[in-house]
Amino acid sequence: MLEEFNGEPDHVHLLINLHPDNNISDLMASLKSASSRILRQQYKSEIGKFYWGEKVKLWHDSKCVVSCGGAPLEIVKDYIKGQSGGKE
């Protein structure tokens, strides 16, 4: 379940409550695939100015996954909300 979200010009922060049996890499691949498909459909003319053809990837292959362990969720949520790419 998505608990918190924030975006920056070149990446996003997601706080996801995920069962330990779930594969994080599979989840990330699904999120990237689905969001790319939706963005390409809804913003075709805008995206077409920068990306040509079906083989061009909207998302980079890399990902960073960090476990927040025993940290209180409100602290993690506040951290994500505060991410603004250094802009106030």
N, C-alpha and C positions, 0 to 999 in steps of 0.2 A: 504494500500500500504506500502511495506517495504521501509523505508527511509534510514536506516543505520543498520549495522550488525557488530558484533565483537564477537569472542569466546575466552573462556579460557578453561583450561583443564577440568573443572567440570561444566561449565555453559556457556550460551550465552547471549548476550545483543542484543535486537532487538528494533529498533525505528520504530513503526508502526503507520501510519496515519489511524485511524479507526473511522468510523461514530459512533456517540453515540448510535444508535439503535442496533449496533452489540454486541453480547454477547462475552466478552473477554474470559471467561472460555471455551466456545465452540471453539473459534479460537485457543486457546492454545492446547486443546485436538486434534483438527484436525492437527495442525502443528506437534505435537509429534507423532501422529499416522502415518501420511504420511512420515515423515522423518525417523521414525523407520523402516517402511516397505522398503523404498528405501535403507537405509543403510544396512539392513539385506540382501537385494538382491545383492547390488553391492559389499559388503565387507564380504560376507558369511564366507569365510575361516578365516579371521582375527577376526571377531566378535565371531565365533564359538569357539575360544580359551578361551574366557572369559564368554560366555553366552551359556547355554545348554537348549534346549527345546523351545517350543513356548510360554509357560506361563511366562518366565522370561522377565521382563520389561527392555527395553533399557534406557528409561527415568524415572526419579523419578516422583512421583505424585505431588510433590510440585511445586509451581510457585511463582514468585514475580512480581507484576504488579505495576508500578509507573506511575502516571500521571505527565506530565511535565507542565501542566497548561499553563501559559502565558510566559514561558521561551522561548527565541528565539531559533528556531530549530538549528541554527548553533552552539550554545553553547552546546546543548544536543548532537548533532552529534560529536562535538569535544570530549565531555566526553566519548562517546561510543568508538570512535576511540582510545582514550587514555587508555582504559582498557586493561591491559596486565598481570593481575595477580601479580602485583608488580614487573614485570620484565621490564627492560629498553631495 
